[in-house]
Amino acid sequence: MSFEALGLHASIVKAVTDAGYTVPTPVQEQAVPAAISGRDLLVSSQTGSGKTAAFMLPALHKFAVAEQSQASKNAAQEAQNARARGERPRFKAAQPKMLVLTPTRELALQVTSATEKYGTQIRRIKAVSILGGMPYPKQMQLLARNPEILVATPGRLIDHMESGKIDFSELEILVLDEADRMLDMGFIDDIEKIIAATPANRQTMLFSATLDGMVGNMARRITTDPMIIQIAGSASKHENIVQRVHFVDDLSHKNRLLDHLLRDETLDQAVVFTATKRDADTIADRLNIAGFSAAALHGDMHQGARNRTLDGLRRGQVRVLVATDVAARGIDVPNITHVFNYDLPKFPEDYVHRIGRTGRAGRNGLAISLVNHAEGMNVKRIERFTKQLIPVNVIEGFEPKKTASAPRSAARPGTWKPGDNRGGAKPGQRTFSKPGAAPRKEGATGGGYKGSNPRPASERTRSSYGDR
């Protein structure tokens, strides 16, 4: 099927074709025609399935075929007359036609960037991001443009709503992207407040890894006769991603093994996931000392620093990104060949999202989890969720002193193709592990370098995960 066959406006088809896309993905094939017809949508699809285009293309189609309203013409003429008289136009609340809510800043910026790419042939359409970490004066300037499309994180959006800078009375389309993640991060009250401020006759599209539980309950409340589309569940098999577990005895063993794995000749770019922001900074610093081009990415960083880090990753200047779960949401860099779970995620769903950072756009990828023996049950929970057994791998010279606590399927070293486990540390090459560092006691909490935050994930509050 072609994009023309989806019923999209010619200008949208041209923009998509110019961007290099020729065939719609399965989620786009089902969602785009239904959204064009005005249906509410509940969509469950895996990361990297093309869901951004699935909701943005039909919205842009609607704006492309709609004539500019007389009110907008009058407003534009009034602003032009005011400028001609040398007056500064008074600020009026922005009245967007479309609102996209995302859990993180990075995903919001990614959606905005995709919107600009798909809307290059529609000159009057403006899309802006409103998110935490951006200076308020800058956001006021963006809102003063009265954009048709607003992409926002819930916390910062609430701030502008309460100050009267945004009016949703003219809203036509509401999209909740990665709704499950927003609820996990504690944004339920903010989301309910935002939805209550929108017109009841709006079109609503909800995209989530799962449509069960709290997400399903909310979805039923905010939609009207929705079309349910399930392309792939959150426990997608990621058949193009090889998954492995390496058991480690202690922190020193983990650090030496990570150093070795990062020297794989087949590694182009990698993401190393940690449980805490402090660990992300510490590990990135250690990797840089060891000669890797590494950078940290987490929620405590200023938005400008986060943007520079992601730009460096996309340009290939950063080879190893050390990130927390919330910061890595929305990262879509095709050259990421490896994902490392330095710490296992708190929820099995996060494991699926993590490994989905590699193997993008049909490419192959490798996902490796460095697991302390005491975390064996966490691995089993992930296996039950994904309905896959993750093979255990052992590298010569890095064997754990203990064996796995239960019989598992062991993968032969060096079986991943092409080139897995080649290019290991050469004789004389130093690693970022401190020589003679005292190993941590087995089963100790934290899982980061010495001095990292020892709190278990269960004790972290919304402020640790939230993104205002």
C-alpha positions in Angstrom: 0.0 0.0 0.0 1.2 3.5 -0.8 0.7 6.8 1.2 -1.6 8.0 -1.7 -3.8 5.0 -1.0 -4.3 6.1 2.6 -6.3 9.1 1.3 -3.8 11.8 2.4 -3.6 15.3 0.9 -1.1 15.6 -2.0 1.0 18.0 -0.1 1.4 15.6 2.8 2.3 12.7 0.4 4.9 14.9 -1.2 6.5 15.8 2.1 6.5 12.2 3.3 8.1 11.1 0.0 10.7 13.8 0.1 11.6 12.6 3.6 12.4 9.2 2.2 9.3 7.2 3.2 7.6 5.2 0.4 5.5 2.5 2.2 3.4 3.1 5.3 3.9 0.8 8.3 1.2 -1.5 9.6 0.1 0.9 12.3 -0.1 3.7 9.8 -2.1 1.6 7.3 -4.8 1.1 9.9 -4.7 4.3 11.9 -4.4 7.0 9.2 -7.7 6.3 7.2 -9.6 5.9 10.5 -8.3 9.1 11.9 -9.0 11.0 8.6 -12.6 9.8 9.0 -12.8 11.4 12.4 -12.8 8.2 14.5 -11.3 8.2 18.0 -8.4 5.7 18.2 -6.9 3.4 20.9 -3.7 2.1 19.5 -1.3 -0.5 21.0 2.0 -0.7 19.0 5.6 -1.4 19.8 8.2 1.3 19.9 9.7 2.2 16.4 6.4 1.2 14.6 5.8 4.6 13.1 3.1 5.8 15.5 4.1 9.5 15.4 3.2 9.6 11.7 0.1 7.5 12.4 -1.5 10.4 14.4 0.3 13.4 12.8 -0.3 12.6 9.1 -4.1 12.6 9.4 -4.0 15.7 11.5 -1.9 17.6 9.0 -4.2 16.3 6.3 -7.2 17.8 8.1 -5.4 21.2 8.4 -4.3 21.1 4.7 -7.8 20.7 3.4 -9.4 23.1 5.8 -9.7 26.7 4.8 -8.2 29.4 7.0 -10.9 30.7 9.3 -12.1 34.3 9.1 -11.2 34.8 12.7 -7.6 33.8 12.0 -7.5 36.2 9.1 -8.8 39.0 11.2 -6.3 38.3 14.0 -3.5 38.3 11.5 -4.7 41.5 10.0 -5.1 43.1 13.4 -1.5 42.2 14.3 -0.3 43.5 11.0 -2.1 46.8 11.5 -0.7 47.1 15.0 2.8 46.7 13.8 2.2 49.3 11.1 1.1 51.7 13.8 4.2 50.9 15.8 2.1 49.3 18.6 3.0 46.0 20.3 0.2 43.5 19.9 -1.3 42.5 23.2 -0.7 38.9 24.2 -3.8 36.7 23.7 -4.1 33.1 24.9 -2.9 30.6 22.4 -5.8 28.5 20.9 -4.2 25.4 19.4 -6.2 23.1 17.1 -4.2 20.0 18.1 -2.6 19.0 21.4 -0.1 16.1 21.7 0.8 15.1 25.3 4.1 13.2 25.8 5.8 11.9 28.9 9.2 13.3 28.3 10.9 16.4 26.7 12.9 14.3 24.2 9.8 12.6 22.9 8.0 16.0 22.7 10.9 17.4 20.6 11.0 14.3 18.4 7.2 14.7 17.7 7.7 18.4 16.9 10.6 17.7 14.6 8.6 15.0 12.8 5.6 17.4 12.4 7.9 20.0 10.8 9.2 17.4 8.4 5.7 16.1 7.4 4.3 19.6 7.2 6.9 21.3 4.9 4.4 21.7 2.2 1.8 23.4 4.5 3.3 26.8 5.1 0.7 28.2 7.5 0.9 25.3 10.0 3.0 26.0 13.1 4.0 23.4 15.7 5.8 24.3 18.9 7.0 22.3 22.0 6.1 23.4 25.5 8.2 21.5 28.0 10.2 21.7 31.2 13.7 23.0 31.1 12.9 25.7 28.5 12.9 29.3 29.7 9.5 30.8 30.1 10.2 33.9 28.0 11.0 31.7 25.1 7.9 29.7 25.5 5.8 32.9 25.7 7.3 33.9 22.3 6.3 30.5 20.9 2.7 30.7 22.3 2.4 34.3 20.9 2.6 32.8 17.5 -0.8 31.0 18.2 0.4 27.7 16.9 -2.0 25.2 15.4 -0.2 22.3 16.9 1.0 22.2 20.5 3.3 19.3 21.7 3.8 19.4 25.5 4.8 17.6 28.7 1.9 17.6 31.2 3.6 19.5 34.0 4.7 22.6 32.1 1.5 22.7 30.1 -0.5 22.9 33.4 1.7 25.9 34.4 0.7 27.8 31.2 -3.0 26.8 31.5 -3.2 28.1 35.1 -1.6 31.4 34.1 -4.2 31.9 31.2 -1.6 31.6 28.4 -3.4 28.6 26.7 -7.1 28.2 25.8 -8.3 24.9 24.6 -11.8 26.0 23.6 -11.0 25.6 19.9 -9.1 22.3 20.2 -10.1 19.7 17.6 -7.6 16.9 18.1 -6.1 15.4 21.4 -3.3 12.8 21.3 -1.9 11.0 24.3 1.4 9.5 23.2 2.9 6.8 25.4 0.0 7.1 27.7 1.1 4.2 29.8 4.4 5.9 30.6 2.7 9.1 31.6 0.6 7.2 34.1 3.6 5.4 35.4 5.3 8.7 36.0 2.4 10.0 38.1 0.8 12.4 35.6 -2.7 11.0 36.0 -4.1 14.1 37.8 -2.4 16.5 35.3 -3.8 14.6 32.4 -7.3 14.5 33.8 -7.1 18.3 34.4 -6.0 18.9 30.9 -8.6 16.7 29.3 -11.3 18.5 31.4 -10.3 21.8 29.8 -10.8 20.5 26.2 -14.1 20.4 24.2 -16.2 17.2 24.6 -16.5 16.9 20.8 -12.8 16.7 20.1 -11.2 13.7 18.3 -9.0 11.7 20.7 -6.2 9.3 19.8 -4.4 7.4 22.6 -1.2 5.4 21.9 0.2 3.1 24.5 2.3 -0.1 24.9 -0.7 -1.7 26.6 -4.4 -0.9 26.7 -5.0 -2.8 29.9 -5.4 -1.7 33.5 -5.3 2.0 34.4 -4.6 2.9 30.8 -7.7 1.0 29.6 -9.9 2.6 32.2 -8.8 6.1 31.3 -9.1 5.3 27.6 -12.7 4.3 27.9 -13.6 7.5 29.8 -12.0 9.9 27.4 -13.0 8.4 24.0 -16.2 7.9 22.1 -16.8 4.7 20.2 -13.0 4.3 19.5 -11.5 2.1 16.9 -9.0 -0.3 18.7 -5.8 -1.1 16.8 -3.4 -3.6 18.2 -0.3 -4.0 15.9 2.0 -5.6 18.5 1.7 -5.9 22.3 4.2 -4.4 24.7 5.8 -7.8 24.9 6.9 -7.7 21.3 9.6 -10.3 20.5 11.9 -7.8 18.8 13.0 -10.6 16.4 15.7 -8.4 14.9 17.3 -7.9 18.3 19.6 -10.5 19.9 19.2 -10.5 23.7 21.6 -11.8 26.2 22.3 -12.0 30.0 25.8 -11.8 31.5 25.9 -12.7 35.2 28.4 -10.7 37.2 29.9 -11.4 40.7 30.3 -7.8 41.8 30.6 -4.2 40.7 34.2 -4.6 39.7 33.4 -7.6 37.5 30.5 -5.6 35.9 32.7 -2.6 35.1 35.4 -4.7 33.5 32.8 -6.6 31.5 31.1 -3.4 30.3 34.5 -2.0 29.2 35.2 -5.2 27.2 31.8 -5.2 25.5 32.0 -1.6 24.6 35.2 -2.3 22.6 33.4 -4.6 20.2 34.4 -3.8 16.7 30.8 -4.1 15.5 29.5 -1.5 17.9 28.6 1.7 16.1 26.8 3.5 18.9 25.4 2.3 22.2 23.0 3.2 25.0 23.9 2.2 28.6 20.9 2.3 30.9 21.3 3.0 34.6 18.9 3.2 37.5 19.8 6.6 38.8 20.9 10.0 37.5 23.9 10.0 39.6 25.1 6.7 38.2 24.6 8.0 34.7 27.0 11.0 35.4 29.5 8.8 37.1 29.7 6.1 34.5 29.9 8.6 31.6 32.8 10.3 33.3 34.6 7.0 33.9 34.0 5.9 30.3 35.5 9.2 29.0 38.6 8.7 31.2 38.9 5.2 29.6 38.9 6.7 26.1 35.3 6.3 25.1 33.3 9.2 23.6 30.5 9.1 26.2 27.9 11.5 27.6 25.2 11.3 30.2 21.5 12.0 29.7 19.0 12.4 32.5 16.2 14.5 33.9 18.3 16.8 36.1 20.1 18.2 33.0 19.1 21.6 31.6 17.2 21.3 28.4 19.9 23.0 26.4 22.5 20.4 27.6 20.1 17.6 26.8 19.6 18.9 23.3 23.3 19.2 22.8 23.9 15.7 24.0 21.2 14.3 21.7 22.5 16.3 18.8 26.0 14.9 19.4 24.5 11.4 19.4 22.7 11.9 16.1 25.9 13.4 14.6 28.0 10.5 15.7 30.1 12.6 18.1 28.8 10.7 21.1 29.4 6.9 20.8 28.1 5.8 24.2 25.1 7.4 25.8 24.6 6.7 29.5 21.0 7.4 30.3 18.1 6.8 32.7 14.8 5.4 31.4 12.8 8.7 31.4 15.6 10.6 29.5 16.0 8.0 26.8 12.3 8.0 25.9 11.9 9.2 22.3 15.5 8.6 21.2 15.4 7.4 17.6 18.9 7.1 16.3 19.3 4.4 13.6 23.1 3.9 14.3 22.5 2.5 17.8 23.7 -1.1 17.5 23.9 -2.0 21.1 21.9 -1.5 24.3 23.3 -2.4 27.7 21.3 -2.7 30.9 23.9 -1.8 33.5 21.0 -1.9 35.9 17.9 -3.9 35.3 14.7 -1.8 34.9 12.1 -1.6 37.6 9.3 -2.8 35.3 9.5 -5.4 32.6 7.7 -3.0 30.2 10.7 -0.7 30.6 13.0 -3.5 29.4 11.0 -3.7 26.2 11.3 0.1 25.6 15.0 0.0 26.5 16.0 -2.6 24.0 13.8 -0.9 21.4 16.4 1.9 21.2 18.4 -0.5 18.9 17.2 -2.4 15.9 15.4 0.6 14.6 13.8 0.7 11.1 14.4 -3.0 10.5 18.1 -3.0 11.4 19.6 -5.7 13.7 20.6 -4.9 17.2 22.1 -6.5 20.4 20.7 -6.0 23.9 22.9 -7.1 26.8 21.9 -7.2 30.5 24.6 -7.2 33.2 23.0 -9.1 36.0 24.0 -9.7 39.6 23.2 -13.3 40.7 20.7 -11.9 43.3 18.7 -10.4 40.4 17.9 -13.7 38.8 14.2 -13.3 39.7 14.0 -10.0 37.9 15.3 -11.6 34.7 12.6 -14.3 35.1 9.9 -11.6 35.4 11.1 -10.0 32.2 11.1 -13.4 30.5 7.5 -14.1 31.6 6.5 -10.7 30.3 8.2 -11.0 26.9 7.4 -14.7 26.7 11.0 -15.3 25.7 14.0 -17.0 27.4 17.0 -14.7 27.4 20.1 -16.8 26.8 23.0 -16.5 29.3 26.3 -15.7 27.7 29.8 -16.2 29.1 33.0 -14.6 27.7 36.3 -16.3 28.2 38.3 -14.4 30.7 35.2 -12.8 32.2 33.5 -15.9 33.6 31.5 -15.3 36.9 32.7 -17.3 39.9 29.1 -18.4 40.6 26.8 -20.1 38.2 23.2 -19.1 37.6 20.9 -20.0 40.4 18.6 -22.0 38.1 19.2 -24.0 34.9 19.0 -21.7 31.9 19.7 -21.8 28.2 23.3 -20.8 27.8 24.4 -19.1 24.5 27.7 -20.1 23.1 30.3 -17.2 23.2 30.7 -15.4 20.0 27.5 -16.7 18.3 26.0 -13.2 17.4 26.7 -12.3 13.8 28.4 -10.3 12.6 31.4 -9.9 14.7 30.1 -10.3 18.2 32.8 -10.3 21.0 35.5 -9.4 18.6 37.7 -6.4 19.2 38.0 -7.0 23.0 40.4 -5.1 25.1 43.9 -5.6 23.7 46.9 -6.4 25.9 48.0 -3.3 27.7 44.8 -1.4 27.1 43.4 0.1 30.3 39.8 -0.1 31.3 37.8 2.4 33.3 37.7 0.1 36.3 40.0 1.3 39.0 42.8 -1.2 39.5 42.5 -2.9 42.9 39.0 -1.5 43.5 37.3 -3.4 46.3 34.3 -5.4 45.0 30.9 -4.6 46.4 29.2 -7.2 48.5 26.9 -9.5 46.4 23.3 -8.4 46.4 24.1 -4.8 47.6 21.5 -2.3 46.6 22.1 0.4 44.0 24.1 -1.2 41.3 26.1 1.9 40.4 29.7 2.9 40.9 31.0 3.5 44.3 29.3 6.5 45.8 26.1 6.2 43.8 22.7 6.6 45.2 22.0 3.5 47.2 18.2 3.9 47.3 16.3 1.1 45.6 14.0 2.0 42.7 10.9 1.4 44.8 11.8 4.4 47.0 12.2 6.9 44.2 9.5 9.5 44.0 7.8 11.1 41.1 10.4 13.9 41.2 12.9 11.2 40.1 10.9 10.3 37.1 8.8 13.3 36.3 9.6 15.7 33.5 8.1 19.2 33.9 
